[in-house]
Amino acid sequence: MQLSSERTERYGVPPPVSGGVGNEQEVDVISHKSYYVDMRMTLSIPDIVAHRFQAAVPARQRSRLVTRLIEHELSEHDNSLAAACRAANRDRALVREVDDWQSFDDGIEE
């Protein structure tokens, strides 16, 4: 099962565990394979940064490094969104306003 070992090596994600019978394992592998297909992207980077990047990071490691950096930034972004949500939930005036809106009866059944 080359896909699973490649997936673990590339993304640090263990292979899927299938507890089913029959063809379920094949479907599981196919669904995971389609999820982890690499996407090519074109990015604009200032020349000086691109030259430093090419000089500092070997060719076969560049995509992995960019992926890790993007994942880190996305995690930071998610954390800041969660912190903003927690702060909004602590805002008593906002909580009262939301409660007022949610208690509004417009007569329409959901």
C-alpha positions as CSV (number, residue, x, y, z in Angstrom):
1,M,0.0,0.0,0.0
2,Q,2.3,2.7,-1.3
3,L,-0.2,5.5,-0.9
4,S,-0.3,5.1,2.9
5,S,3.4,5.1,3.4
6,E,3.8,8.1,1.1
7,R,1.0,9.9,2.9
8,T,2.6,9.3,6.3
9,E,6.0,10.4,5.0
10,R,4.8,13.5,3.2
11,Y,2.1,14.8,5.5
12,G,2.8,13.0,8.8
13,V,-0.7,11.5,8.7
14,P,-1.1,7.8,9.5
15,P,-2.7,5.5,6.9
16,P,-6.5,5.0,7.2
17,V,-7.8,2.2,9.3
18,S,-10.5,0.2,7.7
19,G,-12.5,-2.1,9.9
20,G,-14.9,-3.2,7.1
21,V,-15.2,-6.2,4.9
22,G,-15.3,-6.7,1.2
23,N,-14.5,-3.7,-0.9
24,E,-14.7,-1.1,1.8
25,Q,-10.9,-0.9,2.2
26,E,-10.5,-0.1,-1.5
27,V,-13.1,2.7,-1.3
28,D,-11.3,4.0,1.8
29,V,-7.9,4.1,-0.1
30,I,-9.5,5.8,-3.1
31,S,-11.2,8.4,-1.0
32,H,-8.0,9.3,0.8
33,K,-6.0,9.3,-2.4
34,S,-8.3,11.9,-3.9
35,Y,-8.1,14.0,-0.7
36,Y,-4.3,14.1,-0.7
37,V,-3.7,15.0,-4.3
38,D,-1.1,17.8,-4.5
39,M,-2.3,21.0,-6.1
40,R,0.1,23.2,-8.1
41,M,0.0,26.9,-7.4
42,T,1.8,29.9,-8.8
43,L,2.9,32.5,-6.3
44,S,4.5,35.9,-6.9
45,I,7.5,36.3,-4.6
46,P,10.0,39.2,-4.7
47,D,13.1,38.3,-6.7
48,I,15.5,38.8,-3.7
49,V,13.4,36.5,-1.5
50,A,13.1,33.9,-4.3
51,H,16.8,33.8,-4.8
52,R,17.5,33.5,-1.1
53,F,14.9,30.7,-0.9
54,Q,16.5,28.8,-3.8
55,A,19.9,29.2,-2.3
56,A,19.0,28.1,1.2
57,V,16.5,25.3,0.6
58,P,17.3,22.3,-1.6
59,A,15.0,21.7,-4.6
60,R,13.3,18.6,-3.3
61,Q,12.5,20.2,0.1
62,R,10.9,23.5,-1.1
63,S,7.3,22.3,-1.4
64,R,7.4,20.6,2.0
65,L,8.8,23.7,3.7
66,V,6.3,26.0,2.0
67,T,3.5,23.6,3.1
68,R,4.7,23.6,6.7
69,L,4.9,27.4,6.7
70,I,1.4,27.8,5.3
71,E,0.0,25.2,7.8
72,H,1.7,27.2,10.6
73,E,0.2,30.5,9.5
74,L,-3.3,28.9,9.0
75,S,-3.1,27.5,12.5
76,E,-2.2,30.9,13.9
77,H,-5.1,32.4,11.9
78,D,-7.5,29.8,13.3
79,N,-6.2,30.5,16.8
80,S,-6.7,34.2,16.4
81,L,-10.3,33.6,15.2
82,A,-11.0,31.4,18.1
83,A,-9.6,34.0,20.5
84,A,-11.8,36.7,18.9
85,C,-14.8,34.5,19.3
86,R,-14.0,33.9,23.0
87,A,-13.6,37.6,23.5
88,A,-16.9,38.3,21.8
89,N,-18.6,35.7,24.0
90,R,-17.3,37.5,27.1
91,D,-18.7,40.8,25.9
92,R,-21.9,41.1,28.1
93,A,-23.4,43.9,25.9
94,L,-23.0,41.8,22.8
95,V,-24.4,38.7,24.5
96,R,-27.5,40.7,25.6
97,E,-27.9,42.0,22.0
98,V,-27.7,38.5,20.5
99,D,-30.2,37.2,23.1
100,D,-32.5,40.0,22.1
101,W,-32.3,39.1,18.4
102,Q,-32.7,35.4,19.1
103,S,-35.8,36.0,21.2
104,F,-37.4,38.0,18.4
105,D,-40.6,36.3,17.2
106,D,-41.3,37.1,13.6
107,G,-44.0,34.4,13.3
108,I,-42.2,32.4,10.8
109,E,-41.6,28.7,11.5
110,E,-38.1,27.4,10.9
